[in-house]
Amino acid sequence: MRMAFINVPVADKEVSKSFYSALGFTPNPQFESDTTACIVVEENIFVLVHEPTRWREFLHSEAAPAGTTAFMVALSAGSRQECDALRAKALAHGGSPYGPAQDLGFMYGTSFRDPDGHVWEVTWMDVPAAAESGGLDQPS
């Protein structure tokens, strides 16, 4: 089984820990330091938040400029309601809107930015309906 470790720069690891905890994710103190925190999203998905001094130690190139989108994390959800609920929690705890909800019938997604501006998408898909409809290759 593969594991995913998503490393992100943050202004304040405590703010990030609080935000991700409010989304229902769990901090893992085993992998925490003065400048880094580990958040368990699921059994094999982890977010490592690094304050600026620690973040720079990981880089072999320049960091993405502030105000840009360097990457987007997409998480699956069990329902449309779960997508909306996670976005609502994010907005209620320091996140901000990113884009409008997207509804393709067989697939639904929402998005938000965390307090440091990183983009998160939450998507539900009815896989049999997607296969039946031709999926994402369907003309709009």
Backbone hydrogen bonds in HBPLUS format (Angstrom, degrees):
<---DONOR---> <-ACCEPTOR-->    atom                        ^
c    i                          cat <-CA-CA->   ^        H-A-AA   ^      H-
h    n   atom  resd res      DA  || num        DHA   H-A  angle D-A-AA Bond
n    s   type  num  typ     dist DA aas  dist angle  dist       angle   num
A0004-ALA N   A0044-ASN O   2.81 MM  40  6.21 164.0  1.84 160.8 165.4     1
A0046-PHE N   A0004-ALA O   2.80 MM  42  6.10 163.2  1.83 160.3 166.1     2
A0006-ILE N   A0046-PHE O   2.79 MM  40  6.10 170.7  1.79 161.7 159.9     3
A0048-LEU N   A0006-ILE O   2.74 MM  42  5.97 160.6  1.78 145.9 152.5     4
A0008-VAL N   A0048-LEU O   2.91 MM  40  6.29 161.9  1.94 162.8 165.6     5
A0050-HIS N   A0008-VAL O   2.91 MM  42  6.17 163.8  1.93 163.1 166.9     6
A0010-VAL N   A0050-HIS O   2.83 MM  40  5.70 155.1  1.89 145.0 144.4     7
A0016-SER N   A0012-ASP O   3.16 MM   4  6.50 160.8  2.20 152.4 158.0     8
A0017-LYS N   A0013-LYS O   2.81 MM   4  6.02 158.6  1.86 148.4 154.4     9
A0018-SER N   A0014-GLU O   3.01 MM   4  6.15 161.4  2.05 144.9 149.6    10
A0019-PHE N   A0015-VAL O   2.94 MM   4  6.16 159.4  1.98 148.8 154.7    11
A0020-TYR N   A0016-SER O   2.90 MM   4  6.08 176.9  1.90 162.9 161.9    12
A0021-SER N   A0017-LYS O   2.92 MM   4  5.93 149.4  2.02 143.3 152.3    13
A0022-ALA N   A0018-SER O   3.01 MM   4  6.19 150.1  2.10 143.4 150.8    14
A0022-ALA N   A0019-PHE O   3.08 MM   3  5.20 118.6  2.47  97.7 112.4    15
A0023-LEU N   A0020-TYR O   3.16 MM   3  5.05 135.1  2.37  91.5 103.9    16
A0025-PHE N   A0020-TYR O   3.05 MM   5  5.54 154.8  2.12 157.4 150.7    17
A0024-GLY N   A0021-SER O   2.91 MM   3  5.13 155.2  1.98 106.6 114.7    18
A0026-THR N   A0040-VAL O   3.02 MM  14  5.01 164.5  2.04 143.0 143.0    19
A0040-VAL N   A0026-THR O   2.67 MM  14  5.01 176.3  1.67 145.7 147.0    20
A0028-ASN N   A0038-CYS O   2.78 MM  10  5.34 161.2  1.81 149.8 150.4    21
A0031-PHE N   A0028-ASN O   3.20 MM   3  6.12 160.2  2.24 125.9 128.8    22
A0032-GLU N   A0029-PRO O   3.33 MM   3  5.05 142.1  2.48 116.9 109.1    23
A0033-SER N   A0036-THR O   2.87 MM   3  5.08 165.0  1.89 141.3 144.4    24
A0051-GLU N   A0035-THR O   2.80 MM  16  5.19 166.8  1.82 160.3 164.0    25
A0037-ALA N   A0049-VAL O   3.00 MM  12  5.34 149.1  2.09 143.6 153.2    26
A0049-VAL N   A0037-ALA O   2.90 MM  12  5.34 154.8  1.96 155.5 161.6    27
A0039-ILE N   A0047-VAL O   2.77 MM   8  5.01 157.8  1.82 148.9 156.4    28
A0047-VAL N   A0039-ILE O   2.81 MM   8  5.01 160.6  1.85 147.5 154.2    29
A0041-VAL N   A0045-ILE O   2.85 MM   4  5.35 155.1  1.91 148.8 155.1    30
A0042-GLU N   A0045-ILE O   3.39 MM   3  5.05 161.2  2.43 129.8 133.3    31
A0045-ILE N   A0042-GLU O   3.24 MM   3  5.05 170.1  2.25 107.0 110.0    32
A0054-ARG N   A0051-GLU O   3.03 MM   3  5.66 120.6  2.40 121.6 134.9    33
A0055-TRP N   A0051-GLU O   2.94 MM   4  5.99 163.8  1.96 155.2 159.7    34
A0056-ARG N   A0052-PRO O   3.09 MM   4  6.19 165.0  2.11 153.8 155.3    35
A0057-GLU N   A0054-ARG O   3.03 MM   3  5.29 134.0  2.25 103.2 115.9    36
A0058-PHE N   A0055-TRP O   2.99 MM   3  5.51 151.5  2.07 114.2 122.4    37
A0068-THR N   A0065-PRO O   3.22 MM   3  5.90 143.5  2.36 142.0 141.2    38
A0073-VAL N   A0119-VAL O   3.04 MM  46  6.40 168.7  2.05 155.5 154.2    39
A0121-GLU N   A0073-VAL O   2.72 MM  48  6.13 159.9  1.76 158.5 164.3    40
A0075-LEU N   A0121-GLU O   2.85 MM  46  6.15 163.6  1.88 149.0 152.0    41
A0123-THR N   A0075-LEU O   2.88 MM  48  6.26 162.7  1.91 162.3 168.1    42
A0077-ALA N   A0123-THR O   2.79 MM  46  5.58 133.1  2.01 143.3 139.7    43
A0083-CYS N   A0079-SER O   3.23 MM   4  6.58 151.5  2.31 141.8 148.8    44
A0083-CYS N   A0080-ARG O   3.06 MM   3  5.11 116.9  2.48  95.6 111.0    45
A0084-ASP N   A0080-ARG O   3.03 MM   4  6.42 163.9  2.05 156.8 159.6    46
A0085-ALA N   A0081-GLN O   2.82 MM   4  5.98 155.2  1.88 147.8 155.5    47
A0086-LEU N   A0082-GLU O   3.00 MM   4  6.10 162.8  2.03 148.7 152.0    48
A0087-ARG N   A0083-CYS O   3.15 MM   4  6.37 163.5  2.17 150.4 155.1    49
A0088-ALA N   A0084-ASP O   2.90 MM   4  6.08 158.3  1.95 146.7 153.2    50
A0089-LYS N   A0085-ALA O   2.95 MM   4  6.20 157.7  2.00 148.1 153.7    51
A0090-ALA N   A0086-LEU O   2.95 MM   4  6.19 159.9  1.99 148.0 153.6    52
A0091-LEU N   A0087-ARG O   2.91 MM   4  6.21 163.8  1.94 156.5 160.1    53
A0092-ALA N   A0088-ALA O   2.95 MM   4  6.09 147.5  2.06 144.7 153.9    54
A0093-HIS N   A0089-LYS O   3.11 MM   4  6.22 121.3  2.47 141.8 155.4    55
A0093-HIS N   A0090-ALA O   3.18 MM   3  5.31 148.8  2.29 100.9 110.1    56
A0095-GLY N   A0090-ALA O   2.73 MM   5  4.87 146.7  1.84 158.6 147.8    57
A0096-SER N   A0113-ARG O   2.94 MM  17  5.10 151.1  2.02 135.1 143.6    58
A0113-ARG N   A0096-SER O   2.71 MM  17  5.10 162.9  1.74 154.8 159.5    59
A0102-GLN N   A0109-GLY O   2.85 MM   7  5.22 158.7  1.89 147.7 154.9    60
A0109-GLY N   A0102-GLN O   2.91 MM   7  5.22 149.8  2.00 145.0 153.6    61
A0104-LEU N   A0107-MET O   2.77 MM   3  5.12 170.7  1.78 167.6 168.6    62
A0126-ASP N   A0106-PHE O   2.72 MM  20  5.10 169.1  1.73 158.9 162.5    63
A0108-TYR N   A0124-TRP O   2.86 MM  16  5.28 161.7  1.89 153.7 158.3    64
A0124-TRP N   A0108-TYR O   2.78 MM  16  5.28 166.2  1.80 164.0 168.6    65
A0110-THR N   A0122-VAL O   2.95 MM  12  5.40 154.0  2.02 148.1 155.3    66
A0122-VAL N   A0110-THR O   2.91 MM  12  5.40 160.5  1.95 147.5 150.3    67
A0112-PHE N   A0120-TRP O   2.94 MM   8  5.48 149.3  2.03 152.9 162.2    68
A0120-TRP N   A0112-PHE O   2.83 MM   8  5.48 166.6  1.85 171.7 174.4    69
A0114-ASP N   A0118-HIS O   2.88 MM   4  5.39 151.5  1.96 145.1 153.0    70
A0117-GLY N   A0114-ASP O   2.85 MM   3  5.21 167.1  1.87 122.7 125.7    71
A0130-ALA N   A0126-ASP O   2.86 MM   4  6.09 151.2  1.95 154.7 164.4    72
A0131-ALA N   A0127-VAL O   2.96 MM   4  6.18 162.2  1.99 157.7 161.2    73
A0132-GLU N   A0128-PRO O   2.96 MM   4  6.14 158.3  2.01 147.3 153.6    74
A0133-SER N   A0129-ALA O   2.97 MM   4  6.07 149.0  2.06 143.7 151.2    75
A0135-GLY N   A0130-ALA O   2.61 MM   5  4.38 121.9  1.94 156.6 154.1    76
A0134-GLY N   A0131-ALA O   3.36 MM   3  5.33 152.7  2.44  97.9 105.7    77
A0138-GLN N   A0135-GLY O   3.28 MM   3  5.92 162.7  2.32 117.5 120.2    78
